[in-house]
Amino acid sequence: MAPPSVDLTDTEQAAARYPGARRPDRRRVVEAAGVALSVVEWGDVDAPPLLTAHGGFDFAGTLDVFAPMLADAGWRVVSWDQRGHGDSAWTHLYSWEADLRDASAVIASLPPTPMPFLGHSKGGSMVMHLANLAPHRVSALVNLDGLPSDGTMTDVADHERTRRLRDEMDAWLAHRRTLVDKQRRPGTIEELAERRGRMNPRLSTEWLRYLVTVGATKDDDGWRWKLDPTMRMGGFGPWRPEWSMLRLPGIGVPFLGVLGMDLEVMGWGTQPRHVLPYLPPGGRLEVLEGVGHFVHIEQPHQVADLVLEFLS
């Protein structure tokens, strides 16, 4: 939310209130190779931790309704703003590997016992990789509509990966050069909510307005999303999102996948037939009809009940 020193109008104060939303109980900073990551928590500090990862172009504040439900059920819900998002630091470079290293730093700041991992969208793909990279730290895995697949599970040779890395880096640097000293376009709460609504058309105007108050900052000329303007959609370094599905069969802990079946701009379009052949032994897939990509925001009670029943 905007700093306390910034005066909010009555309309802005009303937008900052949303039924069931609760800001984190604690906030701290974790340093990941010099990058300051904003880490937040809901629930008793002595409760068992549950690691949660938000999606691309989101931030931990998108969990303000969902996370308290898990916390009230006895979990210490831990999340963080990924680099370039929310209250975490901006960096000169963004990549899938950097995000995984940052996540590992957050995990290292928690007790050394295994814990459940939960992620949405990009965060769902991340926790599948983390479960493969650090199997001793995960006790169960929940993926909320973060199973990207177009049915083509292709890989590439090492020399092709090297070429793709070079091409991606060249394109990234060219992209950055066009954005030197650029800022995100300011606007009112209503204007930022309307822009966000183009990507989140199924979410209510009231929620989108609330999201502005936790995911944007108010300057003299208006509100701006707390997102590095050099980030762009469609990739996190030389990586195809569909490759994340190849990590799924190797998951060695109880697994719950949740798919929202109504297609929208930010969704993957994944169908159950794309996932079922890759489920690990004993893995479970829940399909939610009439629900879009942001399953934990659109239907927080239903998804929280699913997660709590699974973790129990």
N, C-alpha and C positions, 0 to 999 in steps of 0.2 A: 504494500500500500504506500501511498505518498508519505514522505517524511512528516512527522508531527508539526514541523515548523511551517509547512505549507498549508495555507488556509483553504479549506474545502467549502464549496457552496452547499446549501441545503440539499440540492439535487445530487451532488457528488457524495455527500454523506449518506443519503438514502441508497445510492447505488452500492455503497460499501457494505450494505447489509443484505444477506441472502439467507433464506430459510435453511437451517441445518449446517451452514458453513461455519467452520471454526478455524481460526488461525493456529499455527503450530504452538505447542507448549514451550518449545525450546528452539533456539537457533544458535549455531556455532559455525566456525570456519575450519575447513580441512585444507591443508596445503598439499597439492599434488604436483610435484616437480616445479614448484614456483607459481602454480596457478591456484588462486584462492577460490575454493568451492564453498558455496553457501549450503550448509546441511541443516535440515529442520527435522523436528520430531514431534509426534503426537503420542500421548500416553505416558504411563508411569516409567520413570527412568530405570526401574528395577524389573520391569516386565520383559519377557523374551522379545528380542528384536525381530522385526520383519522389514527387510530391505525392499524399497519400492523405487522404480525408475520411470520417469515420465517420458512422453513421446517427443519427437522432434518439433521444434518451435513451440513447445509447451514449457512449463516450469512447475515446481513442486506445488505452487498455489492451486493448480488444477485438481489437487487431491483434497481440497479443504472441506468437502462434504463426505467423500468416500473414506479418507484416512481416519477421521474421528470415529466412524462406525467400527472399524477394525480395532482402534485404540480402546474404545469403550468395551470391547469384548475381551480385553486383557493383553493386547499386543503393544509393544513399543514400536510404532511405525516410523521408520527412518527413510527420508528421501533427501535429494539434493538437486539443486539447479545445475544442469550440465553446463560445461564451459560455453560462454557466449549467450547463455539463457539466464533470465531472471537476475538474481543478485550475485551470481558467480562472475568471475573475471572474464573479460574478453581476451582473446589470444590472437597471435599472428597467423595461426594455422589451426584448422579443424580436420580431424580424421577419425575414422572408426576406431583405430588403435588408441588414439589419444583419449577417446571417451571411455574405452575399456580400462586404460590405466587410471583415469580419474575415478572410475567406479571401484577399482581395486583399492585406491587410497581411502575411500569412504568405508569400505568393508574392513580395512585394517584398523580403522578407528573404533571398531565395535568389539565386543567380547569375542574371544577366539572360538567359541562353540558354533556348530553349524546352525543356520537360520534359514527360514523360507525366503526365497527371492520372488518378487512380483514385478512385472513390467507391462506397460501399455505401449502398443505401436512400436516405434523404434526402441523404446525401453524394453518391450517384450523380446525383441531380437537380441538386445544386449544381455539380458539375464540368461538367455540360452547359451550365449558364448561364455559368460562368466561361470555358468554351471559346468562347462567343459574345461575351462581354464583353472578353476579352483573348486573341484568337486568336494574337497574336505570342508568347505565353508557353507555348503548349501544342504538343507534338509528336505526341501520341497520346492517345486517350481510352479508359478502361476503366470500364464501368458494371456494378456487381455488384448485380443485382436492385433497381435504383433507377430503373425505367422505369414509373412509375405511370400506369395507363390503365384506364378503364372503357369504352373505345371511343367516348366522346363528346368530341370535340376542339372544344368550344364556347368561344368567347371572348365578351366583353361590351363594351358601349360605354363610353366614358370616363365618362359621368355615372353609369353603374352601378358602375364601379370606385370612384368618389368616395363613393357611398352605402355600398358594402361596406367601404371604409376607415373611414368614420365608425362604422358598426355594429360592426366588429371592435374598434375602439379603445374604444368604449363598453363592450363586453362584456369586453374585457381589463381595463380599469380596475375594473369591478365585480368581476371575478374576483380581482384583486389585493387589493381592500379586504377580502375575506373571509379573506385569508391573512397579514395583518400579524403579524409576529413568530412565524409558524408554522415548525416544523421537521419534517423527515421523521421518520417513526416509527422508533425504534431497534429493534434486535433482534440476535440471534446471527447468526453466519455462516450457519448452517443456515436460520434464518428468512428472512433476506434472499435467500438462494439459492432458497428455496421460492417467495417472492413473484415473483422474476425468472422462475422456471420457468413461471409462468402465462402469461407473454408469450413465453417461449422454450421451449416444451414439447419440442422435438426435441433440445435441447442437454443434455449429460450433467450429472448432479449434481456431478461432480468439476469440470467446467469452470465451472459456476455458482458454486460455492464459491470457486474461484480468482478469479473475476471480482469477488467481494465484496472480496477482499484488495487489489485494485488500483483498484477503482472506488468504494470506500466508505472511511470513516474511522472509527476506533474512539474513542469517547468513554467517559466513566465509566459511562454508562447503556447502552452497547451500540454496535453498528455502524449507521451511516447512509450511504445512498447519497449520493455527492457530486453531487447534482442540485438545482438551485434548485426548491423546492417550488411556486413560482408558475408554473413552466412547465406546459403541459398538452398532451395529445396532440391530434392532428388538425389542426394548421395552424401556420403560421409567418407570421402577419399575413394580410392579405386576399389569399389565394392559394389556388388549387385545384391540388393536386399534379399532376393530369392535364395541366395546361398545360405542364409540363416537357417532355412529348413533342413539343410544337411546336418546341422548340429543336433536336431531333435532326436534322431534314433539313439544317440549316444548318451542321452540323459539317464543317469543312474539313480534318480530319486523320484518319488511320486510326482506326477505331472498333471496339471489341469490347464487345458487350453479353452478359451472362450472366443467365439466368433460372433460378431454382429452381422446379420445377413443383409441389411439394407445398405446398398452401395452409396458412398458419398465421396466428395472431393479428396479428403485426406485418407480414405480407406485403401486397403490393398486389393479388395475384390476377391479375396481368397474364398474358395468353396470347401465344404467338408471333404470332398473327394480328393482335394489337393493335400489334405493334412493326414487323413486316416492311414495311408500307407507308411507314413513316417513316424507315427506315434511310437514311443518306447513301450516296452512291455508294461502292461498295467496302466498305461497312460489314458487319460480321460479327456474327451472333447465335448463341450457344451455349446450348442448352437442356439442363438437368441434371435427368433424371428421378430421382425418389426422394430429392430434396434440397429442403430448405425455404428460407426467406428468407435465413438467415444462411449463405450458400453458402461464404464464406471461413472460417467457423468449423467448420461441419459437415464440409466436405471441403477442408481447407486445402491438401493436397498436390495434389489434382486442379486446384483453381482456380489455385494458384500456377504449376503447369505450364502451364496455359492462358495465363496472363498473360505468363509469361516467353517462351513460344513466340511469342506475338503481338508482344511488344516487340522480339524479336530480328529 
